[in-house]
Amino acid sequence: MSYISGARSVADEQVRIASTKIDGIGPKKAIQVRYRLGISGNIKIKELTKYQIDQIEQMIGQDHVVHWELKRGERADIERLISISRYRGIRHQDGSPLRGQRTHTNARTFRKQIRK
């Protein structure tokens, strides 16, 4: 088991599948990274050398926003909505559903907060 850009990857998985498990990397970006580095998608993670893994991490780190940077950006967006008192920000703060869902019969986690 190894870590690539903060995501755990199983040694028996193919590179094309394992690289899509990194937050912020989808199938197309994974293909682009592999193509630039000249790595076949059918090779398994355990067959990669340390140098190839370092190259993958470096390429992903340079060109793409991944893992903790992505999560930090999402959290900053939510904090901005809360600070300007937008409806969505207030719903985030309360833990309520944001996108117009019912709260009378659904949204159990929200209703648990009401009962307390």
Helices and strands as residue ranges (DSSP letters): E 2-4, E 7-9, H 15-18, G 19-21, H 27-37, G 45-47, H 50-63, H 67-83, H 87-94, H 108-115
